[in-house]
Each structure stands twice: as structure tokens, then as C-alpha cells.
Amino acid sequence: MSVPDAHLLIVDDDERIRSLLRKYLLRNGFLVTAARDSAHARRILAGLDFDLIVLDVMMPGEDGLALTRALRETRDTPILLLTARGETENRIDGLEAGADDYLAKPFEPKELLLRINAILRRMPEMSPQGALPKFLHLGPIRYDVERGEMWQGDELVRLTATESQLMRIFSTSPGEPVSRAKLVEDLGRDRGQAQERAVDVQITRLRRKIESDPKQPRYLQTVRGSGYMLAPD
């Protein structure tokens, strides 16, 4: 079951794969636009907004990693990377560049569908109003718990879809450790060390937006043997 009317952009230089994915996702209730390479995707993105981008890493010209980095300068649209199996470093590079998840080729279309829905799925409703503070203060950073927005002074801090999910998870239990396995589960991903490593990468990226010194985190702490903990002022 897909998020109703979500509009996806598929970027892949392989015409056969591009066509198959488009037809499959259309049958499953999505609106789908396809691009043959990064330059084509940039032209489309100049005039349209999307709910999620499915982006192949290995493409001629500007590859998927470079396009991901460029998009993250101005957009927080969720990005799902398609990578060749065995390209572990490329997958980690993709997450560090700003991707929300990755899927190794070859893959079953149903798995792609599940991952897309996991990214688009809204987080469970927050606890009853009054149970948690409206704002969490992390030094100069202010996190609006109800709206899921992060601010530094009057400037909105851009968060990717995964970073937003992580903040919502942590804000439900500030001051309490959350295990890596629990974070993987709450993000809607398959269990395993690879996904826990992917969460570590996302935590590192989130720290860069919260901490004055990400290498010595004050607010998004590592709790040895327990996972991670958000420790607001």
C-alpha cells in the first residue's frame, strides 16, 4: 500500500530499468516521472517538486552521489539510492552525502516499494499534549517538538526526511538512551549490522547540524553499550 498520490522521480540511465520501475510504481498508486540522467533530472526539478527521488548511483556524466550532494544544498526531498551490490563504500558515501536510504541491485520491486513506503510513512502520533515540552533547546538550536522543525535563531535548519524521523524518535524520550536496533526498527528498515551502520552515518550528519563540535557531542550523545541519547538543556 502506497502513500496516496505521492509523486516520485526515478533517475536511471538504463531505459529498461527506468521503464519497469515506472510501470510497477504506477500500478501501486504513485505518480511517477522518469529522468534518463542527472542533467535531465535537474531540468525536471527546476519546475516540479517531488515527494521522493529514486536515484541510481552509477550514471554517465554527473553520478548519483554528486547529484545527491548538490540537491542537499537546496532541497530536503527524500532520496533513495540504487547501488550495485558490493559497493559498500559508495553506499556509505551516499548516506553521508544526504541520501535517506539505499537499495542494492539487483532487487525485488516489492522491496523497493517497501523501502519507499517506509521513507514516506509518517511517524506515529506524538504523546498526548502536555506530556512533552513544546520546544527542546540544544544550545543555540531550538527544536519544535509539535511541528518537527529545527531552528537556529530565526533560520530554519534543513533536515532530511531521515534526520526528521530521528529527531521525532529522540524527542519522545529526551534524556533516555535509544538503541541502534530500535532506531533501525523505528525508521522502518530491515534489521542487521549494515542498517545499524547506516544509522551511525545519519547520526553523524545530524550532529553536524546540532553540535558546535560534532566530534565531541554535547546534545546527541553516544551511550556506550546502549545507543544514542538526546540530552537537551
Secondary structure by P-SEA (a helix, b strand, c coil): ccccbbbbbbbcccaaaaaaaaaaaaaaccbbbbbccaaaaaaaaacccccccccccccccccaaaaaaaaaaccccbbbbbbcccaaaaaaaaaaacccccccccccaaaaaaaaaaaaccccccccccccccccccccbbbcccccccccccbbbbbcaaaaaaaaaaaacccccccaaaaaaaacccccaaaaaaaaaaaaaaaaacccccccccccccccccccccccc
